[in-house]
Amino acid sequence: MLKKMADKLKKSPAQVALRWLVQQGIGVIPRSSKEEHIKANLDLFSWEIPEEDLSVLNVALGMDAVEQDDGRGHGGGGGSPHEEL
């Protein structure tokens, strides 16, 4: 699945995997000692996986039903338990 998506996007499977993580809001720290891989890692932020392809990857990885973190340490529903204080 990842190889097929990478071929479609004209990227490496590693680039697609890293970009998928970034688009899920997950920080990544790619590393390499090879110049070509370093350049590919820097290119990670110059493109996005299209929404329809992102959905395909999410379903394939079982992430379609996972609630996204809103950046405050919990999903989008409800407020902090400390808001009432």
C-alpha positions as CSV (number, residue, x, y, z in Angstrom):
1,M,0.0,0.0,0.0
2,L,2.7,2.5,1.0
3,K,4.8,1.7,-2.1
4,K,1.8,2.1,-4.4
5,M,1.0,5.5,-2.8
6,A,4.6,6.6,-3.0
7,D,4.7,5.7,-6.7
8,K,1.5,7.7,-7.3
9,L,2.9,10.7,-5.5
10,K,6.4,10.3,-7.0
11,K,7.9,10.1,-3.5
12,S,9.7,7.4,-1.6
13,P,7.8,5.2,0.8
14,A,9.8,6.8,3.7
15,Q,8.7,10.3,2.6
16,V,5.1,9.2,2.4
17,A,5.2,7.6,5.8
18,L,6.9,10.7,7.4
19,R,4.5,13.1,5.6
20,W,1.6,11.0,6.8
21,L,2.8,11.4,10.4
22,V,3.2,15.2,10.0
23,Q,-0.3,15.5,8.6
24,Q,-1.6,13.6,11.6
25,G,0.0,16.2,13.9
26,I,2.8,13.9,15.0
27,G,6.3,15.4,15.2
28,V,9.0,13.6,13.4
29,I,12.8,13.8,13.6
30,P,14.1,12.1,10.5
31,R,17.8,11.6,10.2
32,S,20.3,10.3,7.7
33,S,24.0,10.5,6.9
34,K,23.3,10.2,3.1
35,E,23.0,13.5,1.3
36,E,20.2,12.3,-0.9
37,H,18.1,11.3,2.1
38,I,18.8,14.5,3.9
39,K,17.5,16.4,0.9
40,A,14.4,14.2,0.7
41,N,13.8,14.8,4.5
42,L,14.0,18.6,4.0
43,D,11.6,18.3,1.1
44,L,9.0,16.8,3.5
45,F,7.4,20.1,4.2
46,S,7.0,21.3,0.5
47,W,4.2,19.0,-0.3
48,E,1.1,17.3,1.2
49,I,-0.7,14.0,0.7
50,P,-4.0,14.9,-1.0
51,E,-7.1,14.4,1.2
52,E,-8.4,11.4,-0.7
53,D,-5.1,9.6,-0.5
54,L,-4.8,10.5,3.2
55,S,-8.2,8.9,3.8
56,V,-7.1,5.7,2.0
57,L,-3.9,5.6,4.2
58,N,-5.9,6.2,7.3
59,V,-8.4,3.4,6.5
60,A,-5.5,1.0,5.6
61,L,-3.7,1.8,8.9
62,G,-6.9,1.6,11.0
63,M,-6.7,5.3,11.8
64,D,-10.1,6.3,10.3
65,A,-11.9,5.9,13.6
66,V,-9.3,7.5,15.9
67,E,-10.2,10.9,17.3
68,Q,-7.5,13.5,16.5
69,D,-5.8,15.3,19.4
70,D,-6.6,19.0,19.5
71,G,-3.2,20.1,20.7
72,R,-4.3,20.4,24.3
73,G,-3.7,16.8,25.2
74,H,-7.2,15.5,24.5
75,G,-9.5,15.0,21.6
76,G,-11.8,17.7,20.3
77,G,-14.8,16.9,22.5
78,G,-15.5,18.6,25.8
79,G,-13.3,20.9,27.8
80,S,-10.7,20.4,30.4
81,P,-11.9,19.0,33.7
82,H,-10.2,22.1,35.4
83,E,-12.3,24.6,33.5
84,E,-15.0,24.7,36.2
85,L,-12.5,25.8,38.9
